[in-house]
């Protein structure tokens, strides 16, 4: 029996890892344990460990990292607490391999604990670039700790190999979020509306907004940046707006507080939801006009739903992007101009026809098979030199 641990820390990474987790749990040759940490355990972020339980995962271990405060020092200290807690948990569990996704500070802490315990790490979504976030450096650091890399495009595969990784251990599976968008049975508009307490979804007059702190760009304050977005949205009063919760990077509470005040001023057309969950999120995308913000989901999954994305600022700068992505600056006029382009008939028509560079056939199957059958049993790695 192969002992596999999946480590998840946010609604976003669990939305991507949930289907591989269920597929692994259903195998007779695997015992799966999910370690849930950070935002999953916080009531103010939806206590989304409950979503993991609703997905049918039987063996779940909460790993508390005691996140306090809303600044960079508190996040660095929480990272240390996560390393300590993960070391204790993994030391007791001793899985044969650990599966992690992405680039967050707590995921780097978890990877560091696994590496210190000589547990092979399987990393999803390495080789990507997001220049405006500290996540960019975290992602590359995790790559050097990992033994098997399941990447989302061929460009990302080449970038991981460029970082010295063994080409035979770098597999282009495509992005699991795209597979989810194309394969998960979706809710009807009536079902979504009911689950949102009657909030109106009009495909021609609804925006989905997700905005996170820009953790590496130390220019304008979080308040200033998010206020510019809200002012730009105020220029489109005919649109209903669903705002999903910001993550708990430094400044996330500022965004949450500003969202609550703004929603209170526009109760007839603005709704904030801490976590929609993967199925409800993807279902909602089928019935809106555009996605606005700076989330990686707007770059990776949303193009497969046939709608435009307005990508604000530097947080996702450098990511491979489909033609349906409209990049813009952070000033009110820049955001407003990008929104106006996104809602134009021509842009919406083109978005329905765009190709998603993150798509690859058989993604879910390829991820599960690689996790089970392709992971090295040793954490000893040789640096793969590229001849110039």
N, C-alpha and C positions, 0 to 999 in steps of 0.2 A: 504494500500500500504506500503510494507516494504521498508524502505530507507536504502540502502546498499552503503557504500563507499569502493572502492578498492584503496589502495595507492601503487603506483609504482614509482621506482626511476631510473631504468636502463633498457636497452634493454633486459638484461637477465631475470629479474623477469617479465617483461611484456610478453616476449615470453612464459612464463609458465602461466601467469594469463589471457592471452588474450581469450582463449577459455572459461574458466569459466565466464569471464566478458560478453562475447557475449551471453552465455547461460542464465545468470542472466538477462541481458537486455531484452531478448526475452520473459521473463515471465510476465504475466499480473499482478501478485501480487507483483512485485518488481520495484522500481525505483532505477536505478544504477547511481552512480556518480563515475568517476575516478579522483583521485587527482594525478597529475603528477609532480614530483619534480626532483631535482638534474640533472643527466646526460640527462634526456629527454629534458631539456630546454637549453642545451649547444650546440652551433653550432659545436664546435670542437669534440663533441662526436656524431655527426650525427643528432642533434635536433630531437630525436626519438619520441617526442610527435606527430610528423606527422605520425608515424607508428600506433599510437593509433587511430588517426583519420581515417587512411586508413582501419583499422579493423572495422570501422563502429560504434565506440562508439560515442554517441550523446552528453552526458553531461560530459565534461572534464574541470577540474579546474587546471590551472597551479599554483604551489606553489613554488615560487622562494626562494632558500636558499643561493644565492649569494656566490657561492664557489669561493674562491680566493687562489692563491698560490699552492704549490705542496709539502707541508710538513705536519707533524703530527699536529702541532699547528693550521694550517689553517683548517685542517679537524675537529679538536675539536671545533673550533669557528663556522664552518659551521653547525655543529651538533646543537649548541645552536640556530643559526638562523633558522634552520629547525624546531626545537621545537616551537619557537615563531610563525613562519608562520603557522605551522600546527594547533597550538592552536587557532589562529584567524579563520582559515578556518573551522575547525571542530566546533568551537563555533558558527559560523553562520549557518553551514549546519545541525548540530545535527542529524547525521544518527543514525539508530537503532543499527547498528553494523559496524565495520571496518574490512576489510580483508587485511592482509599483508602476505608477503612471505619472508622467509629467515633471514638475519643476518647482514645487513649492518648498518653502524652507523646512517645514516639518517632514516632508518626504525625503529631503536630503539628510535630515537627522536620522530617520528610520533606515535609510540606505547605509549610513555610516555605522549604525549599530549592527546591521546584518553583515557588513564587510568585516568589522572587528571580530565577529563570531564565525567568520569563514563560511557564511551561508551564501550560496550563489544567488545573484540578483538578476531578475528579468525586468527590463525597463521598456516601457511603451512610450512612444512619442519623443525619443531622443533625436538630436540633430536639427531641431527646429530653432528658429530665432525669434525673439521678442525683445527688441533692443531697449524698450522703455521700462522694463521691469527687472528687478533683481532676480526674478525667476530665470532669466536668460543664463546667468552664471550658475545658478543652482542646477539647471538642466544639464549643462555640460559637465559639471562636477559629478552628477549622478552617473553620466555616461562612463566616466573613468572608474567608477565603483562597480559597474554592472558587468555581468558575464555574458548575457544574451540581450540583444537589442531588437525590438520589434518596432520598426519605424513606419511612418505614414506615407512617404513618397520616395521615389528613387533618388531625388536630390538629397533628401535627409539621410538616406543610406550612405551615399557617397561622403557626406559630411562627417558621419560617425566613423567611417573608415579613415578619413583624413585625420581624425583625432587619434589614430593609432590602434583602432580596434580590428580584430580578426574578421576579414570579410565573410567567412563561413558562419560567424556568429551575429551577423547583421542581416535581418530579414525584412524585406518590404512587404508588410501585410496589408497596407492601406490603413485608413483611420477607422476605428471601431465606431466612432460617432456617426460617420457616414453610413456604415452598415446598419446602425440602429435607425437612422432616418429613413432608410429605404426598406427595412425589413420588419420593424416592430409594428404590430397592428395598432392603428391609431383610434383615438376616441372621436366620436362625432361632435359637430359644433354644439349640438344641444347638450351632450354629456359634459363638454368642457364648460359651457355657460352655467350649467347647474352646479358644477364643482367649484366655480368661481363666484357663487352666490348671486347669479343673475347678471354678472357683468357682460356687457354687450361686445361681441366680437364681430366686427364688420371688416371683411377682407379688404375693402377699399378705404377704410378710415380707422385703422388700428395700428399702433406701434408697440413693439416689444423693446424695452430699454433695459440693458444691463451695463452698469458702469462700476469699475473697480479702481482703487487708488493706483496712481502711476508711481511705483515705488522707487524708480531709479532716477527719474527726471526731477531734479530739485528746484525747478523754476517756480511757477505759481503754486499757491497753496491748493490743497484738496478742495477747500470751500470755493475758491475762485474758479477752478476748473469745472466743478459740478454745477455751480451757479450758472455758468455760461451755457451748459447743456440745457438746464431747466428754462433759461430765457429763450433759447432757440426753440424749444418745444412749445413755449407759450405763443410763439408766432404761428402755430398751427392748431388753433383752438378747436377745429372741426374734427380732430383725431382723438380717439380714446387711447389710453396708454396703460400698459401693464409694465410695472417696474419690478424686476426680480432683485433679490437682496445682494448687496456687495459682499465680497469675501472679507475675512477678518485680518487682512493686511493692515499695516499702520495707516490710519485715516478712514478705515471702513466704517467706524461708528459715526464719524462726521457725515458721511454719505447717508447712512441710515437715518440719522436725525433730520437732515435736510429733506430727505424723501418723505418722511412722516409729516413734516410741516407743509410741504408742497401738496401732498395728497389731501390734507385737511382743507386747503384752499380750493381744491378742484375735485370734490367728492363725486361729482356727477360723471367725470370722465377719466379719472386716474385711480388705478388700483395697484397696491404694492403687495407682492407675494414673496415671502422669504425663500421658499423653494417650491417649484412646481413639480419636481420629480421628472425623471427622464421621459416617461410616456406622455404625461400631460404637457410638458414643455414642447416636445416634438409635435404633438397634436395641435397645440395652440399655434405653432408656426404655420400650419396649413391654412389658418384663417386670419392672417394679419397682412398688413401692407409691407412693412419693412422692419428690420432689426436695427437698433441704434445703440451705440456704446463702444466699449473697448474690450469685449470678451473674446477669447479664442474661439468660442462656439460660433460667433458671428462669421469667423473666417473659415472654420473647418466644416461644421455641419450645415449651416444655414444655406449655402449655395445649392445643396441637394434638395432643398424644399422649394426652390424656384422663386425665391424672393430676394430683394436687394438687402445689403448690409451697409450701414454707414459706420465706418471704423474711425474713431476719434483719437487723435493724438499719436503719441509714440509708443504706447504700451505694446502694441502688436506689430510695430514696425519691423520689417525683415521677414515676416512670415510669407510663405508661398500663398498666393491668393487668387481666387477665381475672378473672372471678369465682372461678376456681379457685386464685387466689393468696391465701395466708394470711400477712399481715404480722404481725411480732411484734418485741418488744424483744430485748435481748441478754442478759438475765439468764437463769439456768438455768431457773427456773420458767416464764418467758415462752416460752422455746423448747420446753420440755416440753409446755406447754399447747397450743401451736400444732401440735406433732407429733401429740398426741392427737386434736385436731380433724381433722388431715389424714388420719389412718388410719381415721376413723369411716366406717361404711358409707354414711351420708348424704352426706358430703363426697366420697367416692370416686365415688358414683353421680352427683352433680352435676357433678364434673369431667369425666366422660365425655360430658356434654351441653353443656359450656360453649362459648360462641363466643369465638374469638380475635380481638381487635381489630386484630392485626397481619396478618391474612389479607387478600389481594386476589388475584383471579384473574390468571393470566398473568404472575406476578412475574418469573420468570427471563427470559422473552421481552422484557418491557418494560424490564428493566435493560439487557440486551445491546443492544437497539435504541437506547435512550437514549444509551448510551456511544458507539455508533458514529455516530449521526445527529443527536443533539440538543445536543452540547457546543459552546459558543461557541469560535471559533478565536482570539479575543482575550481577554486577561485584564483588559481595561479594563471596569470595572463602574460603573453609576450607582446611587446609593442610592435605593431605592424608598420614598419618603415615604408614610406612611399618614395620611390626613386624619381628624382627630378632631373 
